[in-house]
Amino acid sequence: MPRPTRYPPTFRAQAVARVIRARSGHTSEWAAIQAVAATLAISAETLRTWVRQAESANLLAQAELRRHRAEIRRLARENAELRRVIGLLRTAVPLVTACTATSSPGERPGSERHGSPSRRAARARHAGPDGGAATAAAT
């Protein structure tokens, strides 16, 4: 477990922000850190650690942002593909409806050519000796 800190997170954030603003006015980052540390009465090494941690957190946040943006692009592509498929299905529904409207209820489209398997079996059971339909007198 890390040891407790004497400085609150808001103080740390303000100190890091001061270093970032002071960088342009100094010859090096270390000079900016030393100047800000002196004004806040804290160790320059402590402030340098805070600056590095903030930079690392910023890099992690940027990487997370890149991952989120890539996921959004992937989802947008998937969404476009799904919309395209929905459009194709919407154009196909009237065609399927037209095919099923011409066939009798309970019959699959296209089954009128060969008959369903159950209808073929029923016809074979009732067929006469000559292969035609049996008559009422024959039964």
Secondary structure by P-SEA (a helix, b strand, c coil): ccccccccaaaaaaaaaaaaaaccccccaaaaaaaaaaaacccaaaaaaaaaaaaaaaaaaaaaaaaaaaaaaaaaaaaaaaaaaaaaaaaaaaaaaaaaaaccccccccccccccaaaaaaaaaaccccccccccccc
